[in-house]
Amino acid sequence: MQRVLFTLLLLAAAYKAPAQAPGVPVYVEGRGERVNEVLLEQAKKLHGESALLSMIQVAEQSKRKSCDLVLPPAETKPLSARERWGRARAGHIRVGQFYLCSKCDRWHLDLAGGYALTADGAVGTCAHVITPPPNMKEGWLVAADEDDVLLPVTEVLACDPGTDCAILRVKSEKPLTPLPLGFDVSPGDSVWCFSDPNGKRGYYSEGIVSRFVRRPFMRRRETQKLPAGAAVPSPVWLETTTDWAPGSSGSAIIDQFGNCVGHVSEIQTVVEEPLPLRKKKGEATVGQVLGTQMVFHQAIGAAEVRALVKIP
C-alpha cells in the first residue's frame, strides 16, 4: 500500500498542470517574420491565386465615403471578466499589408488591428492602417483572425482619413463575431483593449475613459490635400488610460457589455522639457536625459465609425 501511495505521489509531482484556463492560448514570442510565418505562407498562396486586393485598388476604393450595412444593436447585459476577454478576442481582426519590400526585396506581412462589425465580413479599423508603408514596392491588403487564418480583403466599403476610420469587407469561411457599436460611455467608465502592441500578440489591458476631446487632425489635410485655410473637421477622441502601442492601431476599445466604444488611433507622449546646458570653462558639455512624464492614449469614438454607415 505504501509503495502504491509513493508511486502516486511521484506521478503527481511529475504532472505539470497548465498555467492557463481551458481555451486560453499561449502565445510564442518572436521577432520579424517568424511570428507571421504561417500567415505569410497563406498570403503567398492566395497571391498566386490572384485572390488578394491590391493596394492600387485600395487607394481607389478608399475614396468611398459611406456604405450600406445592418449593424447589430448594442448589448446591455454586463459580461463577466472572462466573457469580456473572450468577446474582445473573438471580435479582434488583424489588418495590414502583404507586400514586397523595396529595401530588401523580400515579402513582409505588417499587421495592425481591426474588429468585426458584422458576422458576414464587415470589419472596422483605422484609415491609416490601410495606408501603404513607405518601403512597399507592391502590395495587397489582407486580414487575419485569432486562429491564424488569413482572410482576404475583398473591398474597402468606406474610408475617412479625417476621422481615421475605415470599413472593409473580408472573406471568411465562418461567421465573424461582431462587436456592436456602443455610444453610452462617460469619463470614469471602465474600458478594455485587446491588441498586439509592438507585435506582442493578444495583449489585453484595462483602463478608464479619461475624457472626450476635439483637436485638429492633420492627417486629413495631408491625405486629401485640402487648400490652405480650408475648414478641417476634427473627430471626437476618446482618451483612456488603457495601454496600447504601435501595432494596436484599429483595435477595438470595449465597454462592460462587449460593445465597441471606439478604436485605437494614436499615442501622444509628454516629454520633460530640456533645461539649458551650462558648463564651466574647460569642462565638457554633458547631454541631458529627458524622461517621459505622461502618455495620452487616444481612440476614435464609435460615433465616427457609425457616420460611415448609411442610416436606413
Secondary structure, DSSP 8 states (H G I E B T S, - for coil): -HHHHHHHHHHHHH----SS-TT--------GGGTTHHHHHHHHHHHHTT-SEEHHHHHHHTT---B---------S---HHHHHHHHHHHB-EEEEEEEETTT--EEEEEE--EESSTTSEEEE-TGGGS--TTEEEEEEEEE-TTS-EEEEEEEEEEETTTTEEEEEE--SS------B-----TT-EEEEEE-GGG-TTEEEEEEEEEEEE---HHHHHHHT--TT------EEEEES----TT-TT-EEE-TTS-EEEEEEEEEEEE---------TT---------EEEEEEEEEEHHHHHTTB---
